[in-house]
Amino acid sequence: MNRQDYGVQGRVIVERPTGFRLDVMVAARPGEVIAVMGPSGAGKSTLLRALAGEIPITDGEFVVGDVRVTPRHRPDPRRLGVVMLDQRPLLFPHMTVRQNIAFGLRTHGATRARAHADADEWLWRVGVDGAGDHRPGELSGGQQQRVALARALATGPRLLLLDEPLTALDTETASDIRTLLREQLRATHTTAVVVTHDAFDAAALAHRMAVIENGEVTQRGDVSHVLAQPATRFVASAAGLNRLRGTAKEGMWTGRSFGVPVRISSAEGGPRPADGHPIVAVFRPADARIARAEDPTWTGALQLARNDIEAEEAETGQWLARVERLEPAPGGARVYVSQPELVVDVPSAQAAVLRLHPGDPVRVFIDPQHVRFIPAS
Ligand SMILES: Nc1ncnc2c1ncn2[C@@H]1O[C@H](COP(=O)(O)OP(=O)(O)OP(=O)(O)O)[C@@H](O)[C@H]1O
C-alpha cells in the first residue's frame, strides 16, 4: 500500500450504558499530528480506545489508511495498524530491551536476525544504544519511555495514539522526550493523535488540535489559533488565558460585578461587534493587576463602587472583585477572583505587601492594550 494512503478519517460514536455519548469527527492527513485536549471525563480515552479498536463504535465509521472500521466490523488491531503509547512504558519486564522492540517486528514477519538488527537501529535513534541487553527494570523511567517509543514506531504504524505520554515523567525528562517525540514523529511521517492536558505539549508536538468537552468537539483548528482564540472557558484556562463573556456596548465589553456594571475596552483596532452582541474579553493572568479595595469591608467597598456608577465616575478596565483562593506560582502568587471569575498573577514582592486572603474585596485593573475581543460563539 502506498504510504500516502495512511491517515485517519471518519466519525466515531460511542455510547456508554452510563448515558455518556461520544460523537466526534476525526481527520488527520498522512503524517499529521493532532492534539486532543479536554476536561476530565470528556471522552478522550474513549476516543483513543475506539480508534485503537479496543472498544466497538456504536455508530459512525472511520478509516485508518484503507482499513474501514464500522460498528459491525472491528478488524484485528494488528491489521488496523494502530499502536498506542501509554503514560507508562508498559514494556515486557522479562525480555531484554532489544527483545521488546524485536517482538513487534517478529509478529510483523521479520526474521530474528533482521528484527534484532532493526531493534538496535531504533535504540540508537531514540538515544539508548548500548541498552539492548538490559531488562527494562534496569533503565530509568525516561529511558524506558524512549524504548516504548522505539517499539511503537518500529513497526511503522498507520496511526500512533499517544495517551498523555509525558505525564508520568519529571520535568527535565519530559522535555527530552517531548523533543525526541517531535523529531521522530516528523522523521517517520507518522500520523498521530496525542491526548494531552498540557497546551505546551500540544503546541510542541501537534499541527492541529481538537478540544473535546462532554463527548463533542467544541473547537478545532491550528494549535496556535485555538489557543489564541479560545472558544470555551476550558480552552482559555488550558491556554493560560482569562476569558470573560460579556455584551458589546459602544465598542466595549460590558458585564457586571456584584450587580455593578463593569466595562473593559480593547486597544485592538478592527471591526467591533454591534451593541447587544455577546463578546469575550481575553487577556493573560500576568497582564491584570490587583490592589486592595479602598474599603476593607464588603458593604463599604460595594457602596463605593455603586457611588462611582451613580456619579458616572466608574473607570473602564477596573472593578471590585472577591478573592476566592490563592496558589503559589513561579515568581509570586496566582490569585483566583470572582465576579467575574478570573485569574491574576501577582509578583512575589507585591504579594508580600498585599497579604491577600480568601474573601477579601480587591480591585482588579486591566489595561486595554492587553485585552483582545473575540466574538462569542
Ligand atoms: N468502561 C467504561 N464503561 C462505561 N463508561 C465508561 C467506561 N470508561 C469510561 N466511561 C465513561 O465515559 C465517559 C468518558 O470517559 P473518558 O475516560 O473517555 O474521559 P477522558 O476525557 O479520557 O477523562 P480523563 O481525562 O479523566 O482520563 C465518562 O463519563 C466515563 O465515566
The ligand as an SDF file (V2000), in Angstrom:
LIG
                    3D

 31 33  0  0  0  0  0  0  0  0999 V2000
  -15.5110    1.1490   30.6260 N   0  0  0  0  0  0  0  0  0  0  0  0
  -16.4460    2.0880   30.7170 C   0  0  0  0  0  0  0  0  0  0  0  0
  -17.7500    1.7510   30.7980 N   0  0  0  0  0  0  0  0  0  0  0  0
  -18.7010    2.6950   30.8860 C   0  0  0  0  0  0  0  0  0  0  0  0
  -18.4570    4.0090   30.8960 N   0  0  0  0  0  0  0  0  0  0  0  0
  -17.1750    4.4030   30.8190 C   0  0  0  0  0  0  0  0  0  0  0  0
  -16.1100    3.4730   30.7190 C   0  0  0  0  0  0  0  0  0  0  0  0
  -14.9470    4.1720   30.6400 N   0  0  0  0  0  0  0  0  0  0  0  0
  -15.2790    5.4760   30.6900 C   0  0  0  0  0  0  0  0  0  0  0  0
  -16.6100    5.6130   30.7910 N   0  0  0  0  0  0  0  0  0  0  0  0
  -17.3530    6.8850   30.8620 C   0  0  0  0  0  0  0  0  0  0  0  0
  -17.1290    7.5840   29.6520 O   0  0  0  0  0  0  0  0  0  0  0  0
  -17.0000    8.9770   29.9160 C   0  0  0  0  0  0  0  0  0  0  0  0
  -15.7230    9.4890   29.2850 C   0  0  0  0  0  0  0  0  0  0  0  0
  -14.6030    8.9160   29.9500 O   0  0  0  0  0  0  0  0  0  0  0  0
  -13.1260    9.0180   29.3680 P   0  0  0  0  0  0  0  0  0  0  0  0
  -12.2540    8.1690   30.2490 O   0  0  0  0  0  0  0  0  0  0  0  0
  -13.1380    8.7290   27.9240 O   0  0  0  0  0  0  0  0  0  0  0  0
  -12.8090   10.5640   29.5980 O   0  0  0  0  0  0  0  0  0  0  0  0
  -11.4070   11.3000   29.4960 P   0  0  0  0  0  0  0  0  0  0  0  0
  -11.6650   12.5470   28.7330 O   0  0  0  0  0  0  0  0  0  0  0  0
  -10.3600   10.3830   28.9690 O   0  0  0  0  0  0  0  0  0  0  0  0
  -11.1290   11.6490   31.0160 O   0  0  0  0  0  0  0  0  0  0  0  0
   -9.7150   11.7250   31.8210 P   0  0  0  0  0  0  0  0  0  0  0  0
   -9.0190   12.9610   31.3440 O   0  0  0  0  0  0  0  0  0  0  0  0
  -10.1740   11.8550   33.2420 O   0  0  0  0  0  0  0  0  0  0  0  0
   -8.9810   10.4470   31.5410 O   0  0  0  0  0  0  0  0  0  0  0  0
  -17.0700    9.1590   31.4200 C   0  0  0  0  0  0  0  0  0  0  0  0
  -18.3820    9.5730   31.7410 O   0  0  0  0  0  0  0  0  0  0  0  0
  -16.7920    7.7950   31.9490 C   0  0  0  0  0  0  0  0  0  0  0  0
  -17.4750    7.5940   33.1650 O   0  0  0  0  0  0  0  0  0  0  0  0
  1  2  1  0
  2  3  1  0
  2  7  2  0
  3  4  2  0
  4  5  1  0
  5  6  2  0
  6  7  1  0
  6 10  1  0
  7  8  1  0
  8  9  2  0
  9 10  1  0
 10 11  1  0
 11 12  1  0
 11 30  1  0
 12 13  1  0
 13 14  1  0
 13 28  1  0
 14 15  1  0
 15 16  1  0
 16 17  2  0
 16 18  1  0
 16 19  1  0
 19 20  1  0
 20 21  2  0
 20 22  1  0
 20 23  1  0
 23 24  1  0
 24 25  2  0
 24 26  1  0
 24 27  1  0
 28 29  1  0
 28 30  1  0
 30 31  1  0
M  END
$$$$
